[in-house]
Amino acid sequence: MLGDLARPGDWWGPFRRKRGKSSALSYLLFFSLVSGCRSEEPIGPDVVARIGGAEVRYGEFERSVARTVGDDEGVLASDVLSRLFDQFVDEELLARLAAERGLQAASRRGAADALLREALARPVGEHEVGRYYAAHRGEFSRPERVRLRQILVEDRAAAERARAEVVGGADFAAVARRVSRDPSAPRGGLQGELSRRDLPASFAAAIFGLAEGEVSAIVPADYGFHLF
């Protein structure tokens, strides 16, 4: 259904927009977008994309920007324009899809609602759910996580005393509440559930090597000594 489309680059620079006047962005959009289109037909000078054989013109994007940010004179940075262009293209694609399916929408943005209502009205079978899950399994997986407590003290001697208490049978949370200077001390040192990417690499190696209920060796840091 979709034809060729090239996205605007992040190099186009700030864009000054004035009411009723075209800007230098029209040329930049044309250059960055249309030059990437693989089409045998000649491309008009104000075409920014071609979707399903239909040309999308710069004026449409300019009007979309005006509706979104207003008509007052202003400067839009390139990253803002890039996001606005992505939004414009998404809305254009949804509007055309809704039209192909014969759905009525008062505006481009209303097309998404129309498509959603159509999808919700259609029952989904177990086979379809299973097929979607198999194709998107990675989106439903979570990285390995641990439920973690820690004790943080200022010097190694204090860390050794705390560790000896815990290894000797004292409750880790009780020791943390008494000696830890970490903000989590009132909660017994509880840090919550964390994945490897939530932790510094040196901590992750020590923590994820532990068995459940095991106490780590003393882990030094620039600001103190940890027990996990």
C-alpha positions in Angstrom: 0.0 0.0 0.0 2.8 2.4 0.9 5.1 4.0 -1.6 8.6 5.4 -1.1 9.2 7.9 1.6 12.4 9.4 2.9 12.6 11.1 6.3 14.0 14.6 6.8 17.5 14.6 8.2 18.5 16.3 11.4 20.8 18.7 9.5 18.3 21.1 8.1 18.8 23.8 10.8 16.4 26.2 12.5 13.4 27.2 10.3 11.8 30.6 10.4 8.1 30.5 9.5 6.0 33.6 8.7 2.3 33.7 8.0 1.6 33.6 4.3 5.2 33.2 3.3 7.1 30.1 2.2 10.4 29.3 3.9 13.7 27.9 3.1 12.5 24.6 4.5 10.5 23.9 1.4 13.7 23.5 -0.5 15.4 21.5 2.2 12.5 19.2 2.6 12.3 18.7 -1.1 16.0 17.9 -1.3 16.1 15.6 1.7 12.9 13.8 1.0 12.2 13.6 -2.6 15.8 12.9 -3.6 15.4 9.6 -1.7 12.2 8.5 -3.6 12.7 5.7 -6.1 10.1 6.8 -8.7 10.1 6.6 -12.4 7.7 9.6 -12.7 8.8 13.2 -12.5 8.5 14.7 -9.0 7.0 18.1 -8.5 9.1 20.8 -6.9 7.0 20.9 -3.7 6.5 17.2 -3.2 7.8 15.9 0.2 6.6 12.3 0.0 4.8 9.9 -2.2 2.4 7.4 -0.5 0.7 4.7 -2.4 1.4 6.6 -5.6 -0.2 9.8 -4.3 2.0 12.9 -3.8 2.1 14.7 -0.5 3.0 18.4 -0.9 5.0 20.7 1.3 2.0 23.0 1.7 0.2 20.2 3.6 3.0 19.8 6.0 3.3 23.6 6.5 -0.4 23.8 7.3 0.0 20.9 9.7 2.8 22.8 11.5 0.7 25.9 11.7 -2.2 24.0 13.3 0.2 22.4 15.8 2.3 25.3 16.9 0.2 28.3 15.7 0.7 31.0 13.1 2.9 33.4 15.1 6.3 34.0 13.8 8.9 31.8 15.4 11.9 29.6 15.1 11.6 25.8 15.2 14.7 23.8 15.7 15.5 20.8 13.5 14.7 18.2 16.0 11.3 19.7 16.6 10.6 19.8 12.9 11.7 16.2 12.6 9.2 15.1 15.2 6.5 17.2 13.6 7.2 15.7 10.3 7.0 12.2 11.7 3.6 13.0 13.3 2.4 14.5 10.0 3.4 11.4 8.1 1.8 9.1 10.7 -1.5 11.0 10.5 -1.4 11.0 6.7 -0.9 7.3 6.6 -3.7 6.7 9.0 -6.0 9.0 7.1 -5.4 7.2 3.9 -5.8 3.8 5.5 -9.1 4.9 7.0 -10.3 6.2 3.6 -9.3 2.9 1.9 -11.5 1.0 4.5 -14.4 3.4 4.0 -14.3 4.8 7.5 -15.5 8.3 8.1 -13.2 10.7 10.0 -13.7 14.4 10.5 -9.9 15.0 10.4 -6.6 13.3 9.9 -6.2 12.9 13.7 -9.8 11.5 13.9 -8.7 8.7 11.5 -6.8 6.9 14.3 -9.9 6.9 16.4 -12.0 5.5 13.5 -9.4 2.7 12.9 -9.3 1.9 16.6 -13.1 1.7 16.8 -13.1 -0.7 13.8 -10.4 -2.9 15.4 -12.3 -3.0 18.7 -15.5 -4.0 17.0 -13.8 -7.0 15.4 -13.5 -10.1 17.6 -9.9 -11.5 17.9 -9.5 -15.2 18.1 -7.0 -17.2 20.1 -5.0 -18.2 17.0 -4.6 -14.5 16.0 -3.5 -13.6 19.5 -1.0 -16.5 19.5 0.4 -15.5 16.1 0.9 -11.9 17.2 2.6 -13.0 20.4 5.0 -15.3 18.5 5.9 -12.4 16.1 6.4 -9.9 18.9 7.7 -12.1 21.7 10.6 -9.8 22.4 8.2 -7.0 23.3 6.8 -9.0 26.1 10.0 -10.3 27.7 11.6 -8.7 30.7 15.4 -8.8 31.5 16.5 -10.8 34.5 15.8 -8.8 37.7 16.6 -9.2 41.4 15.0 -7.9 44.5 17.8 -6.2 46.3 18.8 -4.8 49.7 22.0 -3.0 50.5 24.0 -1.6 53.4 26.2 1.4 52.8 28.8 2.5 55.4 31.7 4.9 55.4 34.6 2.6 56.1 35.7 -1.0 55.6 35.8 -1.8 59.3 32.2 -0.9 59.7 31.3 -3.0 56.6 33.2 -6.0 58.0 31.3 -5.7 61.3 28.0 -5.4 59.5 28.8 -8.4 57.3 29.9 -10.5 60.3 26.5 -9.8 62.0 24.5 -10.8 58.9 26.5 -13.9 58.2 26.2 -14.8 61.9 22.4 -14.8 61.6 21.3 -11.2 62.1 18.5 -10.0 59.9 20.0 -8.0 57.0 17.1 -5.4 57.0 17.5 -4.9 60.7 21.3 -4.3 60.4 20.6 -1.9 57.4 18.2 0.1 59.5 20.7 0.5 62.3 24.0 1.1 60.5 23.4 2.0 56.8 23.8 5.6 55.7 22.0 5.0 52.4 18.6 6.8 52.0 17.0 3.3 51.9 18.1 2.5 55.5 14.5 3.1 57.0 13.2 0.5 54.5 15.8 -2.0 55.6 18.1 -1.2 52.7 15.4 -2.2 50.1 16.3 -1.0 46.6 13.4 -2.7 44.8 13.6 -4.9 41.7 16.5 -4.0 39.5 18.0 -5.4 36.2 21.6 -5.3 35.2 21.2 -2.2 33.2 19.9 -0.4 36.3 23.2 -0.9 38.1 26.8 0.1 37.6 28.7 -2.7 35.9 30.9 -3.4 38.9 27.8 -3.7 41.1 25.9 -5.9 38.6 28.7 -8.4 38.5 28.7 -8.8 42.2 24.9 -8.8 42.7 23.9 -11.1 39.8 26.5 -13.6 40.9 24.7 -14.1 44.3 22.4 -16.9 45.1 19.0 -16.0 46.7 19.5 -14.9 50.3 23.3 -14.8 49.9 25.3 -11.8 51.2 27.9 -10.3 49.0 31.5 -9.6 49.8 32.3 -6.0 50.6 32.1 -3.9 47.5 34.1 -0.6 47.7 33.0 2.6 46.0 34.2 6.2 45.9 31.7 7.2 48.6 31.7 4.1 50.9 31.5 0.4 51.2 28.5 -1.7 50.1 27.0 -5.0 51.2 24.3 -6.5 49.0 
